[in-house]
Amino acid sequence: MNSKPDSSASEDLGADFAKALAQGWLPIREVARQTGVNAVTLRAWERRYGLVVPHRTPKGHRLFSPEHVQRIQSILTWINRGVAVSKIKPLLDTPQPPGEPLEDDWQRQRHALVLAVSQLAERQIDDLVNQAMALYPPWTVCEQLLLPLLAELQMRWQGQFGAQMEQVFFYSWLRSKFGSRIYHNNRQLHGPPLLLVNHSQSQEPHLWLIAWLASNADCPVEIFDGPLPAGELALAAERMKARAVLLYSSNAMNLSQLPKLLSAIDCPIVITGPAVSIHHAKLSTGVSMMNVSWAEDPLSAHRELSRRALLQ
């Protein structure tokens, strides 16, 4: 655990809490930073399930101990094993043997979402996803729910009558859902944005997941949901004073043209999407450009952005 709290934490709680911070207590913003679990989710875990009950000051501010942080890490471990958050509390004190099979609540949620998509039931989809977002960190929602769901839907849509109808419906909902959340976050954030560009000719839901993860890391994001010619891509990055450009492509790219496309961009670049898998051999053996890195999927793209300190 990082022993140096976020410097903004004391500002949130006021000077009266300097003594508590000096004694090792952590405010909720610092705990969220260290664990990746946002403050809304931490409050929901406390209020609904009593999973983590912090110390309360006379004014009602929450303060967490290092033991609380360890407990949160244990909760995340159980979540990543597929246990519903509502069933975790008894496991924290009496953990099951590692080999014992666990009921996969995520699978049930994905099944319910596939059914809702097949029925074009927008409100049901919204309710199910909202519930997951309230109880789990964004990374976990992506890893355990949304990415597997998209993979299941892709399989379902192979050659099935009504597939295009379902796909357009769900992708439109997803873009609207995450777009509104990103817009709301952007109004509260400052600094140069991460510019995400869809370099494909089709809707790309994974691009919106990457944008949502970055936005939840308190990084302003701007999305161009369609390809730009080389000169205009560089112009957009310049005018926005972008901290970085993330280029998403699900199709094969002309690697010989990449330097022309990217050379005028004066900031870090990350290329992601199925195109990275398509060109894996060439990318790993010969294609090398200054300030450019590669990531195959939304989670690895987020890791790469974090590794390069592009979300800070």
Buried (B, 14 or more C-beta within 10 A) or exposed (E): EEEEBBEEBBEEBEEEBEEBBEEEBBBBBBBBBBBBBBEEBBBBBBEEBEBBEBEEBEEEBBBBBEEBBEBBBBBBBBBBBBBBBEEBBEBBEEEEEEEEEEEBBBBEBBEBBBEBBBEBBBEBBBEBBEEBBBBBBBBBBBBBBBBBBBEBBEEBBEEEEEBEEBBEBBBEBBBEBBBEBBEEBBEEEEEBBBBBBBBBEEBBBBBBBBBBBBBBBBBBBBBBBEBBEBEEBBBBBEEBEBBBBBBBBBEEBEEEEBEEBBEEBEBBBBBBBBBBEBBEEEBEEEBEEEBBBBBBBBBBBBBBBBEBEBBE
